[in-house]
């Protein structure tokens, strides 16, 4: 094979991947500013009329509900993952290997496979049709990955730092709070971002647990606002409204990423380079 052929194939593959991801985004942005958008990318009939139609009380409520779910999921998963990861990193106990294996195994279970047990458990705990119940389920889905990432961060911290604090009279909880927790900041930021994005963008869990329209997050609001029933009995999709809400939908995860992007690479590859 000629030397120039392999780099050329790499460039073609990169271009194909870029087009695959950028084409839908281009359609979303152009359609949000078009008067009568279609399923094709077209640069004509631009207008700002779609945005006043979506900036209503319903949209504000959807965003508020989604922010509650996303922030609550991030707080629960980050705190619980940190507290659960410390024993795995610092102690040797019976069943530790099996527990870690089960954590990895749980990551492979799709949500659709446990929809019925999730709904039944939420109803039993009176968490059905509540935003906190949705947040709790989403946080639980993020816990296995969170424990693994934070565990590697804690394991990379020298135990001598804690031992020196113990000699000075500090308790274990004090060393966890004042030494371990600050040094795990990058890992906790990664888990927080993952959980925030999962809570903000989740549709399936909300579809299972939420029945009241007043509790709809923006992921379900997009569906409700963009689909209208016609007099002929068919359903029409208002692409302009859907894309305008979609652009608002993208802002919070992008802002969260801007605040935590410096920690992403370190948090994701720490376990790989450490082992």
N, C-alpha and C positions, 0 to 999 in steps of 0.2 A: 504494500500500500504506500502510495506516495506521501511524503511528509506533509504536504499542504492539505491533504484530504481530511485527516483527522481534525485539525483545527477548524476547517470549514464546516464539518459536520457538527462540531460543538457549537459554532456560531449559529448555524441553522436551527439546532435544537433550542438554543437560548431564545432566539427570535420567536420560534413557535410557542414556547412557554409564555413569553411576554405577551404575545398577541392573545393567547388563551385567557390570561388574567386581565389584560387591559381592555379587551373588547367589551365585556359586560359593563365595566366601569365607565367606559366612554359612552355607551348607550344610556346608562343611568343618568349621567351628568347632562348630556344633550337633551334627553327626553324630559328632564325636570324643567327645562327652560323652553320647551316647545309648546305651541298652542294645541296641536293635534298630533301627538307622537304616535308612532306605530312600532312594530317589532324590529324595525330597521334603524340603523344609525343614519340620520340625515341632519344636515346643517342648514336649516331654514325654519321660517315661522317662529322665531324666538320671541318669548314673552316672559314676564314675571308673574303672570296671573295665577299660576299653579300654587305659589307659596301663600298668598292670602287665604286660599281655600283650605290649607292645612294648618295654618296658625290659628287654631280655635281652642276652645276650652277642652275639647276631647283630646287633642294632641298634647296639651299641657298635662292633662291627667295621665295619659299613657306614658309620657316621659317621666313623670314623677313616680309612677308605679315601677317602671323599669329601673330607675335609679335606686329606689329602695331595695329591689331584689338584688341588683348588682352589688351595691355597697354592703348589704347584709351578708350576701354570699361570700364576698371577699373577706369580711371581718371574721366570720365564723370559720371558714376554711383555713385562713392564715393562722388564727389563734390555736385552733384545734390541731392543725398539722404540726405546729411548733411544739406544743405540749406532748403530742404523741411521738414525735421524732426523737426527742431527747432520750428517753429510755432505750430506744433502739440503737442510738449512737454511743451511749455511755455504759450500758449495763449488759451483762450476759445472763440470760435467763432461759429456762426450759421453754421450748416452743418458739423461740425467736426466729429461727430459720423458716419454720412452717408459716409463721405469721407474715413474714416478708414475702414468702411465695404466694400466699393468699392475697396480699395486697396487689402484687403484679397480676395475678389471675383476675382479680376484680376489674382491672382496667380493660379487659377484653370483653366484658359483658355489655352488649348494647342496651340502651335505655328501652328500646322497644320490646326487649325480651322480659323486662321486669315492670312493664307498665301497670299490669293488674295488681301485683303485690304492692307496688308503690301507692297506687290509689287506695287500696284496702288499708294499708298502714296509716296513710294520711287521714282517712276517714275515722279510723279507730282512735287516733290521737287528736281528733277534732281540728286538724290542720288543713282539711279540704276547704277550698275556696278562701284561702288566706294567703297574703303575700309572704308572710313569714314561713308558711309551710313550703311554698315554692322555693324560697331562699334556702331552707334547710335541705331540701332534696338536692338542689344544685350544688351546695357546699359539700354534701356527702359524696357526690360524684367526683369532686375535685380532690378529695382527701387522699386517696392512694398515691397519686402523683405528687401531691404536696408533701406527704410524709417522706417519700423517697428523696426528693430534692433537699428538703431541710435537714434530713438525716446526714446527707453527705456534707453539708455545710458545717454541721455541728462536729462531725467526725474529723473534719480538717482543722478544727481549733485545738491547739495543744492542751492536753489535760493539765499541764503544769500551771496554766493560768488560773484554773479553778483551785488547784491544790494550794497555790500561794495565797489565794483569798481565804481558803479554809484555815490556813495557819494563822492568818490575821484575825480570825474570829468570825468570818462571814459564814452565814448558813448556805445550804445548797440553793435554796430559793433566791437568796440575794445574788449568788454568782450567776444563776440562770438569768435573772432580771437585769443585772448590771454589766455582765461580761458576755454571756452567750447570745442573748437577744440582740444587742447592738451589732455584734459581729456577723449575725445571720441576716442582716438587713437586705443584701442583694437577693438571697434566696426567698425571703419573705415577700420582697417586691415582685418577684416572678410569680409566686403563688397568688398574690393579691391580684395581679394583672390577669392571670389565667382565669381566676374565679370571677373577676369583674366582667370580663368579656363573655364568659359562659353565661353568667346571670343576665347580662344585657341582651344577648342575642338568642337566648333560649326560646323556643316555640313549643316543643313537644311537652315539656313538663307543665307549662302554663295551660296548654290545651287539655291535659289530663286533669289538672287540679282546679283550674279557675272556671267558674260557670257564670259569675256575675260580670256584666260589661263594665261596671264601675271599677273593677280590679284588673281590667285588661292592661297588659304592658304594650309597649309600642310595637313589638314583634307581632302581636295579634291585632293591634290597631291598624297596621298597614293593610292587612287582609280585609278588615272590616271597611276601611275607608275607600279602598280602591275598587271594590266589587259592588256593582249595583244590579238589581234585577230590572229587566226591561218589561214593557207592557206585553211583549210577545212571549213571555215566560222564559226567556233566555237570560243569561248572566253576562254583563259586559264589564270589561276591566278598564278603568280610567288610568292609563299609563302615566299621564302627567302628574296626577295626584300621588300615585304610588311611588314614582321616582322622586318627587319633592320630599315626601316623608322619608324615603330611603336616604336622601342626603342628610337630613337631620339625624337619622338613625346612625350614621357613620361617625358623627362628631365625637360623642363621649369616648368610644374605644380609641379613637385616634389621639385624643387629648391624654387619656390614660397611658397610651404607649409612649408619647413624647416624654412623660415624666419618669418612665421606668425602663426605657429602651437600653440605657447604659448597663443595666443589670441582667438583661435577658441572656446574652451569650454566656456570661460567667455562670449564671444559674443553671443553664441547660447542659453545659459541657463539664461541669465540675466533677460529677460522678464518673464520667468517662475517663477524664485525665487522671483522676485520683486512683482508680483501680488499675 
